[in-house]
Amino acid sequence: MDRMHGIDGNLTVGRQPDREDLRRLAEHGYGTVIDLRHAGEPGHALSPAEEREAAEGAGLTYLHLPVSLDTLTPAVLARFRAAVAESDGRTYVHCAAGQRAAALALATRAASQGLSAYAVLAEAEGSGLMVHDPRARDFIHRIASPPDL
């Protein structure tokens, strides 16, 4: 799959996978796929129900955790972090445009490692993961540790 971004050794964000991508994820040691899209979001090859069927057919655990950029909260982050912690193998997380997935994954990394938003955003952008939605960036800043002064 193209445009995948490793956040740490167990968590990767990227575009919505198709059936073949799901098979490849399983072959590469992923155990769980977390889909952040709401049912009915337009323009995607697989609906959440179709993705669940394809993921489970490939031997992956599929979790549907629908969230919007306007509803990113510490409670949503807690549910996301619990899902990642319970994953068997590496976790692949996606949404439609990547902003929700990046926000939750980077906030997870910042919170678990005591990093500032500036640090995780700079590292992400250095690897090509651009977080340009202001709601996603604001969420990461609200969760992450303040920068060292």
N, C-alpha and C positions, 0 to 999 in steps of 0.2 A: 504494500500500500504506500502511496505517496502522501506527503504532508503529514506524517506522524511526528509528534514531538514528545520525547521522553521527559517526564518531570522528575522522576527518580527511577530507581531500578525496578519498581513495581507498578508505576502509574504512567500511562501514556495517553495523550489526547490526539484527536485527529478528526477527519471528516467522517460522515456517515458511511459505514461499510456496506458493501453489497454482499451477496451470498458467497462469492468467491473470496472476498476479503475476510469474511468470518471464518471460512475454512482455513485460510492462511494464518489468521490470528491464533487459532487453536494449534496449528502445527508449530508455531513459534513460542509456545509456552504460555499463552494467555489463558486464563481460566474464566474471566468474567468480562462482560460487556455491559457498561452502564449507558443507557440512552436517556438523555435529558430533554428530548423533544416532547412536546404535547402531541397527542393523537390529532391528526388532521392538519398538521403543519404542511403547507403546500410544497410541491416541487421535489419530493424525495422518492427514490426508487422503492424503498421498503417502508411500509407502515410499521408502527411499533409491534403490532401483532405478527406481521410477516417477519420482522427482524427477530422476534422471540423464537418463532418456529425455526428459522434458519440457524440462529445461534445455538439453540438446543440441539438441532440436528448435527451441528459440527462439534458437539460436546462441550459447549460453553454455557456458563450460567449467564442468564440475561436478566438484568434489573432495569425496570422502567421507573425513572425518578423524574417525572416531568416538572420543569421549573422554567420560569421566564427571567429575564434580566431584571425585571421590576420586583421579583419576589425572592431574590437572593437574600437570605437571612442567616444568622448563626444557627438557627434550628435546621435549615436546609443543609448547611455545611456539616452539622453533626450527623444527620442521616447519611450524607454522602461519605463522610469519613468512616462511619460504621460499616457501610457497604464495602468500601475499599479494604478495611481491616478484615472483614469476613471472607474476602475473595480467596478462592483456591487458585493460586497462580497469579500471574500478572493481570492487571486491570486495564482495559481500554475504555475510555470515556469519550463520548461524542454528543454533539447537538447538531444544529443545522449549520451555522456559520462558524462555530468554534469558540465564540466568546463566553458562553455559559460554561462550557467544558474547561476552558482555560482559567476562568475566574475561580471555579471550585477547586481545580487541581492545584493552582498556584497558591490559593489561600490555604489549602491543606498543607502544602510544603512549608509555607511561611509559618503557620501555626505550630506544626510538629517540630520544626527545627529552630524556632525563635528568630526567624529572619524578617527583615524589614520588607515592606512592599517594594521599595526601590530596588533592593537586592534581587528579589524574585522576578520582578518585571524586567530588569536589566539583563539578567541571565536568560530569561525567556526570549527577549527580543534579540539577544546575541545569537540564539540558536534558530532564529527565524519565526518564532511564535509571537505574533503581534497581537497585543491586546489593545484595541483602539476604541472600543465602546466605553464611554465615560462611566456607565453604570457598573461595568465589570471592573474597571480600574478602581472606582470608589469602593466597591465591595472588598477588593484585595487590601486596600489601604485601611479599611475599617477593621479587618481581621488581623493583619500582620503587626508585628512588633514595630515600635517606632525606631527610626534609624539612630545609629550611634552618633553622638555629637562630639 
